[in-house]
Amino acid sequence: MSRTSEDGTLSLVSESCMDFLLPEILNMMYRTNHAEDIENDAIYYKLESLGFTVGQSLAEKFTQDRPRFVDTLDVVKFVCKDLWTVAFKKQVDNLKTNRRGVYVLQDNNFRWFMRMSLDADPAEATKRAAPYLWFPCGLIRGALANLGVSSVVMAETSNIPQCTFQIRIAQR
Amino acid sequence: MASSFYFAIVGTNDHPLYETEITPSSRPSSAVDSLKRDEHRHLNQFIVHSALDIVEEVQWNTQNLYLKVVDKFNEYLISVYLSVGNVKFMLLHDSKSEDSIKGFFVDVHELYLKTLMNPFYTPNTAITSAQFDQRVKLAAKRFL
């Protein structure tokens, strides 16, 4: 993550800072909302909306110099390659579509899951890791929205560190 | 030589996010000249608004960001620059230097991106920052 200041010098943010900050957002949500159970709708909504605004800005910023998109597939490909590289330093590993408005993005080594340790019970671990995907869902939805594609994004993980995002494009 | 310009940023729901009038550095102008300019000033908003339709037509034919001149009204020309998120930067002018106008648009685009990065700014709302205003006017002075 970097930002060019007025005189052209780069100012950088420490990567480990970002790595710790992002999971902490989740903890903070639970603390400030006095929520006990993991499947809390209010927290889902807040995290997703946060991701939405960030995605909107990111989409505008990182498409600054490139020509405009031709169709929806182009937009989704941009999300898979450029946006993922910017946010997670790698590209999405697998993109599938059923040609009727549903895209499935698969990331085999999701960056936020890389440092999570697994207990003896993998099912429990995947359940507890699920909320960490809500923010990226909003991120994708926001980026798509600002590029003209309105959609619904859902995420699931079957075994850490792999995760899948399902994008459903709103039909006209 | 250039006389005054009118610059507007229009969001995706066709509302103006930012408007400004730019008059070039002080130059002795005759009374007739300034009278003519003031007469048409209130039309600027209407002219830019009607040009929006044409922009929407033209944007599907090309993949460029800079759409050059899209419309003409009396002696005024309207140049448009589109961002990828469909935010339109529109400039009403009466001279014809395409390169310098493009430079101005690129500069303002960067300023707009910086505004977007502000977490207190919601996309598609009016831009009210005085600093933004100042910087746009500075860019205008440099390029136009």
Boltz contact constraints between the chains, C-beta under 6 A:
constraints:
  - contact:
      token1: [A, 56]
      token2: [B, 123]
      max_distance: 6.0
  - contact:
      token1: [A, 57]
      token2: [B, 116]
      max_distance: 6.0
  - contact:
      token1: [A, 57]
      token2: [B, 117]
      max_distance: 6.0
  - contact:
      token1: [A, 60]
      token2: [B, 85]
      max_distance: 6.0
  - contact:
      token1: [A, 60]
      token2: [B, 116]
      max_distance: 6.0
  - contact:
      token1: [A, 61]
      token2: [B, 113]
      max_distance: 6.0
  - contact:
      token1: [A, 63]
      token2: [B, 84]
      max_distance: 6.0
  - contact:
      token1: [A, 67]
      token2: [B, 63]
      max_distance: 6.0
  - contact:
      token1: [A, 68]
      token2: [B, 63]
      max_distance: 6.0
  - contact:
      token1: [A, 68]
      token2: [B, 84]
      max_distance: 6.0
  - contact:
      token1: [A, 146]
      token2: [B, 85]
      max_distance: 6.0
